[in-house]
């Protein structure tokens, strides 16, 4: 097979990586790699393919991959991002032709191209142990797909093939589909993030109608369109084995959703369907609702980010009949355990937390529910019934239209009733999982040091509370009995509570005539200003003349950053616990709370503040919060001088939740072209030359 490739002449597209070159490596270094201590006896080296691999590397003039040599008898090997190029793939292929140990191999993002893919395809005709192969992100096009399709016809073991993020088009789809149609072993196929269109939809539809092995198929982020999606769905109607399919981001539209509805009504095998981000409007939603009502197998359904609450012909006209019909269908078909309906009314929004994707068996999370919406009302009712039926579960941090609400009466019983209108925001808490809050504490600051000491001590003596994931200067940290807390360094920790409380409090009593304690009061003030979930509670100020202690609202009664130089300040520094927010099963960080951000912005506008003081607050806020681009612009505009504006813009870019909108929001706040270019370079770094082996 070696004669099929002209290795010495291979260059690929200009600038492509060829893999590691051995010209700069000494013979001693190559010998060291060849003599690596393997995880299996040397007498088995031939069986594992070590000799074939090293021989081919020497022949092609590349450095062997030490990890691959050391793991040749391991069943699962991940060589993602190794930059091996075509020659590296050819060398590994020589090994795999005789290796009978490796069952799963990930070669993603290695610049294999079509020739590297062809080399791996040759393996499939002779290797009878490899069951999973990932060639994602490897610039594979039609020639590579043809090679794979040809060799897969004779393979009887490959169960999983991942070709996501390549250059596969309709012509490649026709080749692959024809080969997979007759496969009896392939069960999972990932073709997401390619360039498939209408003809691919037809080819894959015909494949699904005849294939008798495939269980899972992903075509996410292609361009099947209305016609291609319909043709694929026609084939799916005649498939009685496939149970998972991802067709998100394919532009199916209402026409495609009509055929999908027919699939739901007739197919009894499909359990997981994702058609989110497909431009499905009210008409398509009504059709899908009919399919859901008649389906008896579906367990998980993703419909999010489709404008189902809007008519197709008049986008400005709202029509919720489709959304309401889907909710009614889900009520009737209780077998659908997990549903994703993120922003199906008007558009996308990141703030709705677990309201976007609902799993009634695992409801814990943060919710923002508008009771006037059918889906949100359905969720609220489901969560309310479950909470009342399950001891150890509750709604925490509940607000109705931003007003704090308690669901319990004075005797502890639930007296509150679910409202018929308004916006509910709350954490659904399973106290076995608990609530949490993350802290970043600079131990050189007396206030943070006292907070850290109090939290660690409380966690050590209180049942149902713990400090987890503690790291001091990014190194795992544990305070042993008798040890003292270091006087400096940045301590990060997550405080977790698995008992029914919603906040933590640390008491402070500060004599303001003492400079050190006055500084501590100011640091606590700064900390409260720049964090979302921390605040002063029950603050009392006793004047120096011996008068009675009086309640203190420091934001109104004092003028930042001026703290009185006498008197006694008592307060409970309080941290509000919450559930770690999720969206579609992925943890994410929401932007800084708007009321807290507004207070920070107002503080930065105080004329007497210097740019240094403003920068200090922005750095503190940037260390523990995320921001929208709009919020970042407000902070950048608060800086008076050019350098301060640029420093703030660069700092906050890394904390923006919507980086694609950052330039449009912030660039105009910078005063010179050079500063704007400096920010652009941060947002879009100039392409660096890729050298061999990098």
N, C-alpha and C positions, 0 to 999 in steps of 0.2 A: 504493500500500500504506500510505502514511502515515496515511490516514484511518481505518484499522482500529484505531488505538491512540489513546486519549485521554491523551496524554503529560502535559498540564498537571494532570490530575486524578489521575495515578498516585501512589499512596502506598504500596501494598502493606501488609503487616502492620505494626503499630505498631513503630517503631524500625528498620524496614528501611532500608538505604542506597539512595538513588536514583541514586547516581553523583556525580561532581564537579559542583558548582554554580559558575557563573561570576560570581555576583553580586559576589564579593570580588576579582575579577581585573580589572585595568585593560585598556583597549583596546590599550594598547601591548604588554602581555604577550600578549594574544591574537594581535596582529600578529606578535610574535616567533615564536610557535609556527607560525603560518601560513607564515612565511617561512623555516622551517627549511631548512638546506642538505640536500637530499635525496641519496640514494645513486644517483640516476638523473637524466638530463636533464629539465629542466622541461617540455620538449615532450611528455614521456611521462607527465606528471602526470595528465592526463585518463585515460589508459589504465590507470594504477595506481589510480584512484579517489580521488585526493587531494581534488579539488574537491568531489566528492559528499560525502565524509566531513566536510570543513570546513563545508560549507553546512548539513548536517544538525546538526552540533554547534552552530552559531550559531542555527539554528532552535529547537533544544531548550534552549538556554541552558546548555550544559555546556562545560567546557574540554577541548579535544582532547588525546589521549594522544600526547605527543611521540614516544615510542618507536615507536608504530604508524605515525606519519607518516614517520619516518626509515627504516622498514624495509619500506615497501610493495612493494619489488621483491625482497625476500628471500623465498625459498621457504618457510622455516620460521619462524614467529613465536610466541613464548611471551608471552602477556599474563596469565599466572596472577597472582592476588592484586592486581588493579588497582582493585577496588572500583567498577567502571564502572556497575553497575546496568542497568536496562532501557534508559534513554536512551543509554547508552554502547553497548549491544549494537545498538540500532536504527541508530545512526550508523555503526558498523562494517559492519553489514549493507548499508547503502547503498553503501559502498565495494566490498564483495565482489561486488556484483551486476555490476560492470564490470571488476573487477581480474582479470587473467589471469596473475598471477605467483605469488600465494600458493598453496602446495599443502598446507601443514600449519598449523593454527591452534589454539592452546591458550587457551581462555577460562575455565579452571577457577577456582573460588572467586571469582566476581565478582557474586554476588547478582542473577543474571539473572532468576530466577523463570520462570514460565510465559510471560509476555509477551516477555521477552528471548529465551527459547528459540524462541518462535514467529517472532520476527524473524529468527533465524538459520536457521530451517527454510525461510523464504521464499527464502533464498540458494540452497538446494539445488535449487530448481526452475529456476534460471537459470544458476548458476555451473557451468562445465564443467572447472575446473582443480583445485578443492579436493578433496584425496584423504584428508585426516585432520582430524577435528574433535573436540576435547575440550571437553565441557560439564560436567565433573565438579564436584561440590560447589556446585551452583547453585540448590538448592531447587526443582527441577523436579518437577512432579506430573503428574496425568492430562492437563490441557489442553496442557501443553508436549509430552508424549509423543504426543498426538493430532496436533498440528501437525507434529511430526517425521515420524510415520508417514505422514501424508498426502503430504508433499512428497518423501519418499524414494522413493515409487513411481515418480516421473519422473526421478530422479537416476541418472546412469550413470557417475559417477566416484568417489564416496565409497567408500574402501576401509577406513577405520578410523573407528569411532564410539565415544567413551568417555563413558559416562553414570554413572560410579561415584559413590557417595555423594550420591544425590538422594532424592526422596520418591516413588519409583516403586513402585506396588503391582500387584496382580493385574490390575486393569482396564487399567493402562498396559501390562502385559506382553502382554495380548491384542492391543492396538492395534499395538505394535511388532512382535510375532511375525508378524502377518498381513502387514505391510509387508515385513519382511525375507525372508519365505518366497520371494517372487518376485525378490529381488535377485540380480543377476548380477555385482555389483562388490564388495559388502561382504565383506571377508575377516577382519576383526578386530572383535569386539564386546565391550566391557567394561561389564557391568551389575552389578558387585560393590557391596556395601554399600548395598543398597536394601531394599525391604520386600516382596519376592516370596514367595508362599506356594504352596499346592497347585495352584491354578488356573494360576498362572504356569508351574509345572512341566509341566502338561498342554499349555499353549500353546507353550512352547519345545520340547517334545518333538515336537509336530506340525510346528513350523518346521524342526527338524533333519531330520525324515524327508523333507522336500521340498526344502530349500534346496540349491543346487548351487554356492555360492561361499564360504561361511564356512569359514575355516581355524582360527580361534581364538575361544573363547568363555569369558568369566569370569563366573561367578555366585557368586563367593566372598561369604560373610557375608550370606546371605539366609535365608529360612525355608521352603525347599521342603518339608522334612520327609520322612517315609518315603514317603508316597503321591506327593507331588510329585516327589521324586527318582526314584521308580520309573517314573512316567509320562514324565519327561524321558529316562531311560535307554532306555525302549522306543523312543523316536524315534531316539536315538543308535544303536541297533542297526541301523537302516535307513539310516544316513548313511555314505557311503563317501568322504567328503572331509575332514571336520573332523579335525585332528590334535592340537589342544591344547584341553583343557577343565579348568577349575578349579571344583570343586564343594565346596571346603572350607567348614567352618562352616555347614552346612545341615541338620544333624540327620537325616541319611539313615538312621542306625541299621542294624541287621542286615537289615531288610527291603529297604531301598534298596541295600545292598551285594550282595544276591542278584542283583538286576537288573543292577548294574554288572558283576558276574562274568560274566553272560551276554553283556554287551557285549564284554568282553575276549576271550571265547572266539570271538565271531563277527565282530567288527569288525577289519578289516585296515588301517585308515587311522590310527587313534589312536596317537600316539607319546608324548604327555605327558598324564598324568592326576594330578590332585591331589584326594584325598578325605580329607585330614587333618581332624582336629577334627570327627568326625561320629558319635561315640557308637557306634562299631562294636566289638562284643564278639567272643568266641571263635567263635560260630556264624558271624558275618559274615566273620571272618578265614578260616575253613575254606572258605567259599564263594569268597572272593576268590582263595585259593590255587589252586583248581581253574581259575579263569579265567586266572590268570597262566600256569599250565602250558600252556594251550592257545593262548595268544596268541603271535603271531609278529611284531608290529610295535612293541610298546611299548619306548621308550627310557628314559623317566623316570617314576618312580612315587613319589608322596608319600602315605604312610599314617600319618604321625606323629600323636601325641596322640589316639589312639583306644585305649580300654581293651581291646585284643585279648587280653590275658592274663587277663581276668576274665570269668566267666560273666555272662550278662545278668540272670538271675533272682536270683542270689545274688552281689551285688557283692563280698561279703567273701571269696568263694571264688576262688582263683587256678586258672586252667586255661591252660597254655601251649601246648596242642596247636595252636591256630590260628596263633600266632606261628611255631611250629616248622614248620608246613605251608607258610607263606609263605616262610620261609627256604629250605626244600627246593625250592619252586617257582622261586625266584630262582636257586638253584644250577643247576637244569636249564635255565632260560631265560636264558642268558648275554647275550642281546641287551639286556636291561634294564641300561643303563649306570649310571644314577643312581637311588638308592633312598633315601627318607626314612622311617625307622622310629623317630623320636624318641619315647622313653617310651611304648612300646606295651605294657609289662608291667603297670605299676600307674598311673602318672600322670606329670605334667610335671615336668621338672627342667632347669635351665639349665646344669648343670655338665658335660654330656657332650660338648660340643664337636663335632668332626667325626664322632663316633660317630652323631650324629643323622641325617646326610645323607651318603651315601657315593657318591663318584664314583671308580671304579677308575682312570680315566685321569688324575685329579688328586687323589691321596690326601693331599697334604701338609696337615698340621694337627695339632691336639691331640686325643688320644683318651683316654677313660676307659672301659674295657671289662671287664665282669663275665663271665668265661669260662663261668660256669654258665648264662648266657643264650644261647639259640640264635643270635640275631642277632649278639650280641657275639662269640661264638666264630667265626661265619662271617667277620666283619670281621677278627678277629685272624689267622685262617688266610690270608685273601686278602692282607693287608698283609705278613705274614711271607714268603709266597712271592714277592710282588713285590719286597720289599726285597732278598732274597737274589739275585734275578735281575737287578737294575738297579744297575750301578755308579753311585756318586754319590748314592745314596739310603740312608738309615739310620734307625734308631730312636734318638732322643736323650732324655735325661732320663727313662730308663725306671725305673719302680718296680713291684714286685709286692707288693700289700697294704701299700703305703706304705714298703717297704724298697727302697733303691737297688739296682739290678741292672745288671751289665755283660754284654753279649752276646758280648764278645770275650775270647779267651784271651790269654795273655802274648805269643804270637807274632802277635797281630792277627787270627787267624782266628775265625770265628763258632763258638763251642762251646756256647752256650746253646740249650736246646730250649724250644719253646712249652709252657707249663704246661697242665694239664688243669683247674685250678681257681684261684680267686683273682681279684683285681681288678688289671688292668694299666692303668697310666697312662704315656703317653709322647707325644713329638712325633714325627710322621713327617716326616722332613726330606728334601727335595730340595735338595741343596746349590747347585743353580743358583738357587733361590729364597732359601735360607739361613734363618738364625735372626736374631732381633733383640731389642733391649731399648730401652725408652724411658727417657730421663733428664730430670729437672727439676732444674736446678742454679742455686742462688742465688749469683751470682758475688761478692757482698759477703762471703760466708762463705769463709774461707781453705780449708776442706776441700773445698767444692764447686768453688772456683776451681782447686785443684790437680787434682781429678778431671777437670774440663772440659779443662784444658790437656793432661793425659795422654791423654785419649781423642782429642782432635783431632790431637795429634802422632802417636799410634799409627795412626789411620786414614790419615794422610797418607803413611806410610812402609810400611804393611803391605798386601800384595796380598791381595785377597779380603775386605777390610774397608773400611767407609765410614761416615761420619756423614751422615745424610740428614735432610731436613725440619727443618734447624736454624733456630730463630727466637729472636731476642733481643728480649724485651719485645713478643712477637707480631709482630715485623718480620723478614722473611727475613734470615738472617745467613750470611755467608761470611767466613772468616778468610783473608785474602790473605797471600802470602809476605812475611815481614818485619813484618807487623802484630802487635800485642800484644793479648792478650785483655782486654776491658774489665774494670774493677775492680768493676763493679756491674751490676745488671740480672738478669733471670731468663732463663736459656738453656734452651731445650727442644730436644732432638734425639733422633733414632732411630739407634742404632748397629746396623748390619747386617753380618753375617758370612756369607760364602758359601764357607767352607772348614770342614772337620770339627773344630770346637771347640765346646764347650758353655758356656764361661764366659770372662769377661774379668777381669783382675786388675790393680790399681794398687797398687804397693808404697808403704808409709809407714814411716818411721822417725822417731819423735817423742821429743824430750827433754822429759820431763814437768815438769822443774824450770823450764822456760820457759813463762810464762803463755800465750803465743800458741799454742804447740804443745799445751799441756794443753787449751786451749779447742778446738783442732782435734780432739783425741781425743774430747772430749765430743760435738762436732757429728757426728763419724762414728758414734758410738754412737747418737745420736738418729736419724740417717739410717737406720741398720740397723734400728732398732726400728720405724720407720714405713713401710718399704718391704717389698714381698713378695719380690722377687727379688734382694736385695742382702744380703751378710753378710760378717763377718770370717772370714778363713781364716788358718791357720798363725800365729796370734797368739803372740808371745813377749814376756815381761816380764823385763827385767834390773833387779834391785834396785840401789839406790844404793851398797850396801856392796861392790860389785864381785863379787858372787856370779854363778853361771852363769845364763844365760837359761833360763827355764822356760816350758813351754806355759801359755797363759792362756785360761781360760774366763771372760770378763769378766762374764757374767751371773751366775755363781756366785761368782767370786773378788772382784768389786767390787760396791759397793752404789750403784745409780743414784740421783742423778746425780754421785756422788763419784768423781773420778778422782785417783789418787795424785799428790802434788805433787813427786815425784822419781822417778828411775829412767828407763829407756828402754823404749818400746813399739815393737815391730815387728809389722806385720801386712800381709796382702794383702787390700785391700778388693776384694771379688769380686762381680760381677754375673752372674747366671745367664741365659743366652740361652734364648729359647723361640720357638715359632712363634706368630704372631698368631692368636688363637683365632677360630674361626668357628662359626656355627650357622645351618644352612639357607642357606649362602652369604653370610651377613651377619656382618661382624666385630662382636664384642661384647667387653665387659670383664667378667670374672668377679669375684666379690667377693674381698676380701683373704683370702689363704691362712689357713686356720684355725690352724695351729701358730704362724705369725707374729702373727696377731691375738690369740691367747691370751697370748703373751709381752707384747704391747703392753698388753693389759687388765691383766695382772698388774703391770706397771710402774706403771700409773695408780693402782693400789690402794695404792702405797707411802704410808704415812701422813705421812711427812715432806715429801712434795711439796706445793707450793702450787698453788692453782687456776691461777695464771699459768703454772706449769710444765706442768700437765696440759693446759691450753688450747693451749700451744705445740706439744705432741706431737700433739694431735688435729688442729690446723691442718696440720701437716706431713703427717700420714697422709691427711687429707682432700684434699690437693692432688694426690696421686698414686695413690690407691686408690679402688675402689668397695666398697660394703658392703651386706650384707643389712640389713633393718630390725631384725632381732634384734641384729646387731652394733652398729648405730647406737644402740640403746637402752643397750647396755653402756657405750658411750663417753659418752653423755649422763649416765647414772647416776654415772659416775666424777667428774663435776664436783660440787663441794660447794655452790656458791652459785647462787641463782636465775638471775642474769643469765648466768652461765657455762653453765648447763643450756640456756637458751633459745638462746644463741649457737651452741652445739654442735648443737642440734636443727635450727636453720635451715641451718647449714653442711652438715650431713650429708644433709639431704633431697635436695639436688642430686646427691648421690653414691650414692643408694640404687638398687639394681637392681630392687627390688620396691616402687615408690612407692605402689601401691594398698594395701599392708599397713603403710605407714609410720605413719599416724595411730594405728591400733590398737596398734602396738608402742611408740610413743614418747610419745604425749600424756599418759599417766598419770605419766610421769617429770617432768612440769612441775608446779610447785607451786601455781600460781594460774590462775584462769579467764582472766585477761587474757593470760597467757603462752600458754595453750592456744589461745586465739583468734588470737593473733599467728602461731602456727605454722599454724593452719588457713588463715589468710589467705595464707600463703606457698604452701601446698599447693594451695589453690583460690582464686586471686585473684578479688576481687569483679569482676563484669562491668562493663566500662567502656562508657560511651556511645559509640556509633559515629557520628561526624560525617560529613557529606557529603565524599566524596573520600578518606577515610582508608582 
